[in-house]
Amino acid sequence: MDFLYKPEEFLKIFAEWRIVHFFMGEVTRNEGELHNGLSHVIQFVGQKTDGQ
């Protein structure tokens, strides 16, 4: 399966940040008539450290 982004890219790009939340998996989306169903996602929340 091809993703738009690879999880490793997030971890490499934001290596200096504190990772608050990171999830890669499947979720069910219900975002309108034509945009719903099972989706593969990467969720990322990061916080800059004081040195950034």
Secondary structure, 3 states (H helix, E strand, C coil): CCCCCCHHHHHHHCCCCEEEEEEEEEEEEECCCCCEEEEEEEEEEEECCCCC
